[in-house]
Amino acid sequence: MNAIAATLGISRMQLCKKFHAELGTTPIRYLTSLRLEKAKTLLTETNLTLDQISECCGYQNGFYLSRVFKNNCLVNPMQYRKAHRL
């Protein structure tokens, strides 16, 4: 965030306010939603492990992805995979 703000010649706070004004969400929430959409796709379309999916989505490990996933989607990744498997 700091690097992007510096490149644009504005403060980090100004960047966050402009981002929110344009997209209606914070940069972190936006990034989380993108990562979770990718995780959902990988859960339903591949046989990758949770650790492999977390690596593809920019999370440190499967445990952390599982926590973020459950907090945002209200089910854990494996429950999601079973319910939405193609």
Helices and strands as residue ranges (DSSP letters): H 2-8, H 12-23, H 27-45, H 50-57, H 62-73, H 77-84
